[in-house]
């Protein structure tokens, strides 16, 4: 289950710089609009100290961490939903993502131009929101026209219910509000799931600051206030500082660099964890001599669903799961000792997988 996040924002807010830090790719980070002409895609590993500790014990031939796919989507501008700039192309690119990382510029620098003429992250946020909302409104209006006849004719309960939900969504969008803030029930969301609406996707606001703003500033506080109203997450990061950290290959040098700025870890590590939290993802592990691997699943998955992430046959023919808690694995250091201590649990189809579980599946197809 690969997590795919799209980085969006106005031109020159730090998107490509952040993308470069995340992926060590070479997306052009130039001081002019539309420097990213095609969406750049990179795959990054999820930092997880638990994987490292399990590797020390198992000494496997191969190590496979969890990954996140990052899409750097070129800067949107006012009027993008009507085709201004390179709008339609990039709005389409957002549809394929699971979550949105919205980068907002929260620092002043006379050497880096701003397409709107000044620093105002709330204004910038509203511009992007409006363009995404307009695009969603187009999709909703088109679907309303399709299902209206079937709903009026009667006899098609799904059509009538879908029509009702669409009208609710349309009214919300016309008020300048994103669908994620409407509070639709799961059953309602399923009825419009195939529309793949842009503003229904979970969002993380990334406040890009300079070194003086690492603990926040007036612009960050303004973003936090707005995000609180939307039940959205906010993270503070300095893309410029992360670019410097990315240049340091020696772990000790990185640690010293972070310490000098009063940081315990990089902003990128925090960003990745925040993205996981955004989609309610957790990690379980498979541990063996050949491979130690981290698997990403949605919180609440039962054992057969978790097994299905490895292969669909594992879910279809699921018999049982052998589960070792991460802390027990670290404490006893071998499966033999774990079994002798009675710490290996045999779980059935109703077992809800917990973050950090070490699992082995028995199946038959």
C-alpha positions in Angstrom: 0.0 0.0 0.0 2.1 2.9 -1.3 1.2 6.3 0.0 1.2 9.0 -2.7 1.3 12.6 -1.7 1.1 15.6 -4.0 3.0 18.8 -3.2 1.1 21.9 -4.2 1.3 25.6 -3.7 1.8 28.9 -5.6 5.0 29.4 -7.5 8.1 30.2 -5.5 6.9 29.0 -2.1 9.6 26.2 -1.8 7.8 23.2 -3.3 10.6 22.0 -5.6 13.3 22.7 -2.9 11.3 20.6 -0.5 10.9 17.9 -3.1 14.6 17.8 -3.8 15.3 17.4 -0.1 12.8 14.6 0.2 13.9 12.6 -2.8 17.4 13.9 -3.6 16.0 14.3 -7.1 17.0 17.2 -9.3 13.7 19.1 -9.8 14.7 22.5 -10.9 14.4 25.0 -8.1 14.6 28.3 -9.9 13.4 31.8 -9.0 10.7 32.0 -11.6 7.1 30.6 -12.0 6.5 27.2 -13.8 10.1 26.0 -13.4 8.6 22.5 -12.9 7.0 21.9 -16.3 6.2 18.2 -15.8 5.3 16.7 -12.4 8.4 15.2 -10.8 7.9 11.9 -9.0 10.2 10.5 -6.4 10.0 7.6 -4.0 11.3 8.1 -0.5 11.8 5.7 2.4 10.0 6.1 5.7 12.5 6.5 8.5 11.6 4.0 11.2 14.1 3.1 14.0 12.2 -0.1 14.7 13.2 -1.5 11.3 16.8 -0.8 12.1 16.6 -2.6 15.5 14.9 -5.7 13.9 17.6 -5.8 11.3 20.3 -5.9 13.9 18.6 -9.0 15.4 17.6 -10.9 12.2 20.7 -9.9 10.1 18.7 -10.4 6.9 20.0 -10.6 3.4 17.6 -7.8 2.4 15.9 -4.8 4.1 12.8 -3.2 2.6 11.5 0.0 4.3 8.0 1.4 3.8 7.9 4.1 1.1 6.0 7.2 0.1 5.6 8.4 -3.5 6.0 12.2 -3.7 4.7 14.1 -6.7 6.0 17.7 -7.1 3.1 19.4 -8.9 4.0 22.7 -10.7 2.8 26.0 -9.2 -0.8 26.8 -9.6 -2.0 30.4 -10.1 -5.2 32.3 -9.9 -7.5 31.1 -12.7 -5.9 27.6 -12.9 -9.3 25.9 -13.0 -10.1 28.0 -16.1 -6.9 27.0 -17.7 -4.7 29.9 -16.6 -1.0 29.2 -16.4 -0.7 25.4 -16.7 -3.7 24.8 -14.5 -5.8 22.1 -16.0 -2.8 19.8 -16.5 -1.7 20.1 -12.9 -5.1 19.9 -11.3 -5.4 16.6 -13.1 -2.1 15.4 -11.6 -3.5 16.0 -8.1 -6.3 13.5 -8.7 -4.0 10.5 -8.6 -2.7 11.3 -5.1 -4.0 10.1 -1.7 -3.2 13.3 0.2 -2.1 16.9 -0.4 0.9 18.6 1.1 0.1 22.3 0.7 3.3 24.4 1.0 2.7 27.9 2.2 5.5 30.6 2.2 5.9 32.0 5.7 9.1 34.0 5.4 10.3 37.2 3.8 13.1 37.3 1.2 13.4 40.2 -1.2 15.6 38.0 -3.5 12.8 35.5 -4.1 9.8 37.0 -6.0 6.2 36.2 -5.0 3.7 36.0 -7.8 1.1 37.8 -5.7 3.5 40.6 -4.7 3.8 40.0 -0.9 3.8 37.4 1.9 0.3 36.3 2.9 0.0 32.6 3.4 -3.8 32.8 4.1 -4.3 34.6 0.8 -2.2 32.0 -1.0 -4.1 29.2 0.7 -7.4 30.7 -0.4 -6.2 31.0 -4.1 -5.3 27.3 -4.2 -8.5 26.2 -2.3 -10.6 28.2 -4.7 -9.1 26.7 -7.8 -9.5 23.2 -6.4 -13.1 23.9 -5.4 -14.0 25.3 -8.8 -12.6 22.1 -10.4 -14.7 20.0 -8.0 -17.8 22.0 -8.8 -17.4 21.3 -12.5 -17.2 17.5 -11.7 -20.2 17.7 -9.4 -22.3 19.6 -11.8 -21.6 17.2 -14.6 -22.6 14.2 -12.4 -25.8 15.9 -11.2 -26.9 16.3 -14.8 -26.3 12.6 -15.3 -28.1 11.2 -12.3 -31.0 13.8 -12.1 -33.1 12.0 -14.7 -32.7 8.6 -13.0 -33.4 10.1 -9.6 -36.6 11.8 -10.8 -37.8 8.7 -12.6 -37.9 6.8 -9.3 -37.1 3.1 -8.7 -33.4 3.7 -8.5 -32.6 4.3 -4.8 -28.9 4.7 -5.4 -29.4 7.4 -8.0 -31.8 9.3 -5.7 -29.4 9.0 -2.8 -26.4 10.0 -5.0 -28.3 13.0 -6.3 -29.1 14.1 -2.8 -25.4 13.8 -1.7 -24.3 15.7 -4.9 -26.6 18.6 -4.2 -25.3 18.8 -0.6 -21.7 18.8 -1.9 -22.5 21.4 -4.6 -24.1 23.8 -2.0 -21.0 23.4 0.2 -18.6 24.1 -2.6 -20.6 27.2 -3.7 -20.0 28.6 -0.2 -16.2 28.4 -0.9 -15.7 25.4 1.4 -13.8 22.2 0.7 -15.6 18.9 0.7 -13.4 17.5 3.4 -15.0 19.9 5.8 -18.5 18.9 5.0 -18.4 15.9 7.3 -20.0 13.3 5.0 -20.7 9.8 6.3 -18.7 6.9 4.8 -21.8 5.7 2.9 -22.2 9.1 1.3 -18.5 9.3 0.4 -18.7 5.9 -1.3 -21.5 7.2 -3.5 -19.3 9.9 -5.0 -15.9 8.1 -4.6 -15.5 7.6 -8.4 -15.5 11.4 -8.9 -12.2 11.5 -7.1 -12.8 15.0 -5.9 -9.8 17.1 -5.2 -11.0 18.9 -2.0 -12.1 15.7 -0.3 -8.5 14.6 0.0 -6.8 15.0 3.4 -4.5 17.9 3.6 -1.3 18.9 5.5 -0.3 22.5 5.5 3.5 22.8 5.4 4.6 26.2 6.6 7.9 27.0 4.9 9.9 29.3 7.2 13.4 30.7 7.4 15.8 29.9 10.2 14.3 32.5 12.5 10.8 31.0 12.1 11.6 27.4 13.2 9.5 27.8 16.3 6.8 29.7 14.5 6.1 33.3 13.5 3.0 35.5 12.8 2.3 33.8 9.5 2.5 30.3 11.0 0.1 31.3 13.7 -2.4 32.6 11.2 -2.2 29.3 9.3 -2.7 27.3 12.5 -5.8 29.3 13.3 -7.3 28.6 9.9 -6.3 24.9 9.9 -7.9 24.4 13.3 -11.2 25.4 11.8 -10.8 22.8 9.1 -9.4 20.1 11.5 -6.3 20.1 9.3 -2.7 19.4 10.3 0.1 21.9 10.2 3.9 21.4 10.2 6.7 23.9 10.3 9.7 23.2 8.1 12.5 25.2 6.6 13.1 24.0 3.1 16.4 26.0 2.8 17.7 24.4 6.1 16.6 21.0 5.0 18.6 21.5 1.8 21.7 22.1 3.8 21.0 19.0 6.0 20.6 16.9 2.8 24.1 17.8 1.8 25.5 16.2 4.9 26.1 12.5 4.3 27.7 11.7 7.7 25.1 10.9 10.3 27.1 12.5 13.1 27.5 15.7 11.1 23.8 15.8 10.6 23.1 15.3 14.3 25.5 18.1 15.2 24.0 20.4 12.6 20.5 19.7 14.0 21.7 20.2 17.5 23.1 23.7 16.6 19.6 24.7 15.6 18.0 23.1 18.7 16.4 20.3 16.7 16.2 16.6 17.6 15.4 15.5 14.1 15.0 16.8 10.6 11.8 18.5 9.5 11.5 15.9 6.7 11.2 13.1 9.2 8.4 15.0 11.0 6.8 15.6 7.6 6.8 11.9 6.6 5.3 10.9 10.0 2.7 13.6 9.7 1.8 12.3 6.2 1.3 8.8 7.6 -0.9 10.1 10.4 -2.9 12.1 7.9 -4.1 8.9 6.2 -4.3 6.9 9.4 -1.6 4.6 8.3 0.4 2.2 10.5 3.3 -0.2 9.9 3.7 -3.9 10.6 6.8 -6.0 10.0 7.8 -9.4 8.5 11.1 -10.6 9.9 13.3 -13.4 8.6 16.8 -14.4 7.6 16.1 -13.5 3.9 14.3 -10.2 4.5 13.1 -7.7 7.1 10.3 -5.6 5.6 8.0 -2.8 6.7 4.4 -3.0 5.4 2.0 -0.1 5.3 -1.7 -0.6 6.2 -4.6 1.4 7.3 -5.2 1.6 11.0 -8.0 -0.9 11.9 -7.1 -3.5 9.3 -7.8 -7.1 10.4 -5.2 -9.8 9.9 -6.5 -11.1 6.5 -6.5 -7.5 5.1 -3.0 -7.0 6.3 -1.9 -10.3 4.7 -3.5 -9.2 1.5 -1.1 -6.3 1.2 1.7 -8.8 0.7 -0.3 -10.9 -1.8 -4.0 -11.3 -2.6 -3.6 -15.1 -2.1 -2.6 -14.5 1.5 -6.0 -12.9 2.2 -8.1 -15.4 0.2 -6.5 -18.4 1.8 -5.9 -16.9 5.3 -5.7 -19.5 8.0 -4.1 -17.7 10.9 -1.5 -15.1 11.9 1.5 -15.6 14.2 2.1 -12.3 16.0 5.0 -11.0 18.0 4.9 -7.6 19.6 7.8 -5.4 18.6 9.0 -4.8 22.2 9.0 -8.6 22.8 11.1 -9.2 19.7 13.6 -6.6 20.9 13.6 -8.0 24.4 14.0 -11.7 23.6 16.0 -11.3 20.4 15.0 -14.6 18.8 11.8 -16.4 17.8 12.9 -19.4 19.8 13.2 -17.4 23.0 10.0 -15.6 22.2 8.1 -18.9 21.9 9.7 -20.3 25.1 8.5 -17.2 26.9 5.0 -17.7 25.5 5.0 -14.3 23.7 4.0 -15.6 20.3 0.3 -15.2 19.8 -1.8 -17.1 17.3 -4.5 -14.9 15.9 -7.5 -15.5 13.7 -9.5 -13.5 11.1 -10.9 -11.0 13.6 -7.5 -9.8 15.0 -6.9 -6.1 14.5 -3.3 -5.5 13.5 -1.4 -3.1 15.8 1.3 -0.7 14.8 4.7 -2.4 15.1 3.4 -6.0 15.1 5.8 -8.6 13.7 3.7 -11.1 11.7 3.9 -14.4 9.9 0.9 -15.6 8.0 -0.4 -19.1 7.4 -2.5 -19.5 4.3 -3.8 -22.1 1.9 -5.0 -21.6 -1.7 
